Amino acid sequence: MLDQIHHELQSLKDNHLFRTRKLLSGRLGPNLSFNHQNYLSFSSNDYLGLSQNQSIQDALIEGIHLSGNGMGASHLISGHHEFHEAFENAFSEAIRFERALLFSSGYMANMGVISALVGKDDTIFSDKLNHASLNDASILSRAIHKRYRHHDLQHLEDLLQTSKSKVKLIVTDAVFSMDGDLANIPDLLRLCEMYDAYLYIDDAHGFGVLGKNGKGTLQYFYDQEKIKEPYSPRIIYMATLGKAAGIHGAVVASSNNLIEYFIQKSKQYIYTTAMPAFMAYGLKESLNQILKADQIRAHLNNLITQFRANVKFQKIALGSSLTAIQPLIVGSEINALRLNQWLMEKGIYVPAIRPPTVPHGTSRLRISFSALHQNKDVMTLMKNILAFESQSDAH
């Protein structure tokens, strides 16, 4: 076994797919210290900069004083604190679902909900570019797993038409994490209605950023304040809380019956120690900050617009994303590492993303903009990427 592991590690190095951790010190922000070197960083999903928000920090500290460091038990034993309940109620009210449920991470939420909902003889229909956690959840659920081509709703409909399963679940990212593009939620829901399916939405990169008051991708497509109707009972909505919310964890929202079912059937919820109550206390304040962060979101959108309006690459393909995720697709693994290294030498860090995270031939640098960035930071990034292209042409 050890010989096999050694050869696999060496193969990763030989194929430019070996990954290393970077040692972060100090606080998160636009300027990070990695391995004791300072960089202007475009690597974080802290889209609103709330990881550094003082009101949230104060709430976390107050929460520790009120509830202690940890819970010591799972939610169904003695670990379900009134702070957990308060956040779940506040979230479901804000997002306009009947009920919500906290999980320790987005990965656990996806695993817990999908494996509870479907099993043998049921069918999951997944977008080809879904996050790894959605794919893992689909495979481990033991359901039939069919993947449709990215955004190809005709392909999805063809698969739905031929399905003999009584339980059908469409699973999608709301904002795709490596391309920054949006799923067509209204048309996916239309197919659910036509073929008696349910829709699981992973809004890790939309919640807090998109929609009125940052209420996420569903609010982006459906203005609940105007139509004054609850979301379809066919929707199960998941938002992570370590990105735009700036803390940690995840929350799932749906109908009262489905949430109660997850409490009874989700092994990832039942058999894990509850999230520390002080984090839920801080998350409630984070939700308050998100709902009133219109100016922050406007600044973030201005940075995105500035970047896309002013950058003109010759050899690097800029994706079509209008979100804070802006992929620079360079093709090969070695070219992604070269651009990554060039920028690091200039004091800029943008992570290189390679297979298996993205398909072969689509290696890229994944730019993540944060409201903590300033316009001058965007200009610095653009100038150095263009300089890389110029020096590449010279060689």
N, C-alpha and C positions, 0 to 999 in steps of 0.2 A: 504493500500500500504506500509506504513512504517513498519508494522509488517512483511509483506512478505519480504521486503528488509532485515530486521534484521535477519530473519531465513536463508535467502540465504547467507548472510555474515558469519553467524555462521557455516553454512554447509561447506563453503569454508575453514574455519579454521579447522573444525573437520576432513576434508579430505586432509589436508596438501596442499591445493591449493590456500591459501590466499597469496596475493602479497603485498609487501610494497616497497615504494620508498626509495632509498638511497640518502642521502643529500650529493651531491658532492661539494667540495670546492677546490679552486685553479685551476690549469691548467690540461687539459687532457694529458695523457701520460701513460707510463708503470706502474708508481707508482701513485696511486690515493688516495685521502683523502675522505673516506666515513664516514659520521656521526662522523667526527673529529678523525677517526682512519686511519692510513696509511696502504695501501695494495699494493702488487705487483698484478696488475690487468691483467686478460686475458678476458676482457668483452667487449671491444670496437671494432666496425667495422672500425676503423681508420687504415685501412690496411697498408697504405704507410706513416703514421705519418704526413700527410699534414695538419691536424688540427693545427699543431704547426709550420708550415713552415713560415719563416720570409718574404719571397718574397710575399707570398699570404697575409699575415697580412698587409704588406706595401700597397698592391694593394687595400685591403678593406678600409684602412684608406684614401688613395688617392681618392677612389671612393666616400666616404662620403663627402669629401671636394668638389668634383665635382658635386655631385647630391643630397646631403642631406640624411636625415634618411629614408624616406619612399616615396611612390608614390602617395598616396591619392586617387587613382582611379584604376579601372580595366584596363586591356590592351586595351579594345575596346572603352574606354571612353577617357582617356588622360594619362594612366599609362604606355604605352609602350615606354620605353626609348631606346635611341641609344645603351646603354650598353647591354640591353636585346638582341637587334638585333645582336650586334657584337658577343656575346657569341653563339647564335643560329647558326650564319653563320660559326663560327670557329669550332663548334662541328660537324655540318653536313659535313664540308669539311674534318675534321680529320677522322671521322668514315665512310666517303664515302657514305653518303645518300644525296638525293637532298635537303632536308630541315629539320629543327629541330624546336621544340617548347618547351619553358620553362614552367614548372609547379611548384607550391609551395612545393610539396612533392611527393614522390613516390606513396603514397596512393591516392592522388588526381589525379595523372597522370593515374593510373590504372582505377580508377573510371571514369574519364573524357573520356578516349579514348574508353574503352570497351562499356560504355553505349551509346556513340555516334555511334559506329560501328554497334551494333546489337540491336535488339529489339524483340518484340513478333513474333513468328513463325521462327526466326533465331535460330541457335544452337551453343553453346559454348562447346568445348571439353577441359576439364581441367585435368591436372595431379593431382592425389589424394593428393599429398603432396605440392601443390601450397601454396604460402603465403596467409594469411587471406585476404589481400587487393584484391587479384585476385579473391578469392572466393566471397567476398562481391560484387565486381564489377559485377561478372557474375550473381549473384542472383538478384541484383537491376536493371540490364539491362532488366529484364523480358523475356530474351531469354530462350529457352530450355537449361538446364544446365546438361551436361553429364560428369561424372568424370571417367577417365580411371585409371586402376591400375598403380602405380608408375613405370615409365619406360617401361610399357607393351605396346609396339607399335602394337602388334597383337590385343590386346583388343581395342586400339584406332582405328585401321583399321576396326575392326568389327563394331564399333559404327558409323564410317564414312560411311560404306557401306549401313547401314540401314537408314541413315538420309534422310529425304525428304526435308530438308530446302534448300532454294536457297543460303542463306548466311551462311557459316560455318567458325567458328573461333577457331583455336587451341590456347590455352593459356598455357604458361609454365614459370616457373622460369628457368633461365639459369643455375645458381648455387643455389641449394636448401639450404635455410637459416639455417635449423636445422641439415642437414646431410653433407652439403658441396660437394655433388656429382653434376655432370653436366648432363643436358639434352642432348639427342642425337639430336642436331639441324639439321645436314644434313638429317637424316632419317625423322624427323618431316617435314622438308621442302619438302622432296620427297613425303610424303603423301599429303601435301597441293597441290602439282602439280597433283597428281593422282586424287584427289577428289575435285578439285576446291575450296580449302579452303585457309584461310589466317592464318598467324602465328604471334601471339603477344608474344614477348620475354621480360621478366622482368629480366634485367641484373644487379640488385642491387649489387650483390656480385661478379660480374665478371669484370665490367668496372673498369679500372685503374690497375687491378691486372693481368688479363689473356690476352693472345694475344700479338702480336708484338707491342711494345711501349705502352702496357697497354690499347689497343683499345677495349678490351673486349672479350666476349665469341665468337662472330661472327668472329673476327679476329683470335681467337684461332683455329677455324675450317676452316676458309677460308682466305688465305693470299691474300688480295686484291692487294697488290703491284705486285704479280706475275701473277694473272689471269687477272688483268686490266679490270674487268667488274664490273658494279654496283651490289649491292645486289639485290636479287629478289624483284620485286614490291609487292610480297605477304607478305613481312616482315614488321612488325611494331616493332621498337626497343625502349625500355625504359631503361634509366640508372638513378639511384639515385645519388645525388651529396653531400650527407651528410656522406658517408662512405669513400671510397678511395679518393674521391675528397676533403674531409675534410671541407666542408662548409655546404650547405643546399640546398634542392630543388630537382628537377628531370627534365629530358629532354627526349622528345620523338622524334625519327627520323624516317622518312619514305619518300615516294614520295611527290612531291610538291602538288599534288591533295589531298592526304590524310591529309597532315598537314593543308592545307587550309580548308578542311572539318571539322577538329577538332576545328579550330578557329571559325568556324561558328556554330558548333553544340555541342561542349563540354560545358555543364553547369558549370562544375568545373573549366573551364578556363574562361568562359565568366563572371561569377558572383562572382569573387573573386578579391580583390585588388592585383595588380601586386606585385611580389617580389621586395623588395627594389633594386634599380638600382645598389647600391654599391656592393651588393652581386653578381650580374651578372658580374660586373667589376672584382671582386675577382675570380669568377669562370673561367673567361678567363685566368687569370694567373695560376689558379689551373690546367686547361687543359694543359697549356704549361709545367708545372712541371711534370704532368703525362706522357706526351709524351717523356720526356727525363730522366725518373726515372728508367732506366734499372738496375743500380747498386742497387737501393733500392729494386726493385723486386727480384733481385738475392739474396740479404740478407734475405728477407722474405722467399723465397723458401728454403734457407739453414736452417732456423729455423724449417720449416715444416719437412724437410728431417731429421734433427737431432732428432726431437721429434719422428717421426714414426720409425726411424731406431733403436732407443735405448730403447723404452718403451715396456715392456712385462708384461701385466696384466694377473692375474689368473681369476678374477671374473668379471672385468669390460670389457665390449666390446668396442673396439675402432673402430669407423666407417671406411669405406674405402676411405674417402675423401683425395684428394691430394691438397686441397685448404687450405686457412688460417683458415677455419672453421673445427675444429676437435672435434667431439662429443664423449663424454665418456658415453656410455649407461649403466645405472645401473638398470633399470627396474621400481622399485616402486618409488612413490613420496617421501616416507619417506627416502629411501636410497639416493636419490638425495640430499635431504636436509641435511642428515647426512654428506655426503662427502663435500657438500658446507660449512657446519659449521666447519668441521675438518680443511679445508684449511683456512678458515677465522681466526681460532684460531692460525694458523701458519703464518698469515700475507699475505695470498694469496686469491684473490677474483676471482672465476669462477662462473658465474651465473648458478643456478639450473633451468632447463627448464622442465615444467610439463604440463599435459593436461590443457586446450584444445589446447595449442600450438603444442604439439606432441601427438600421439595416446597413449591411456592407455597402460601401461606396457613397455613404451619406454622412461620414464623419464631419464634425462641425465644432465650432466654438459657440457655446450657448450664453448669450448676453442676457443678464437679468437686471432690469432697471429697478431702482428703489427710489422712493420719495426722498430718501436721504441724499441722493445725488443732486448735483447742481448742473446748470447748463454748461459751465466750463469743464466739468468732468466728461460730459458727452463729447464736447469738442476735442478734448485730449484723446479720448478713445478713437474717434473717427480719424484724426490726423495720423495716429500711429498705425492704424490698420491700412490706411492709404499708403503710408511710407513702406510698409511691408510689401504691398503689391508693387511699388516702384522698384524696390531693391530686388524683388524676385524677377521682374522683367529685365533688369540690368544683367542678371546672371543667366 
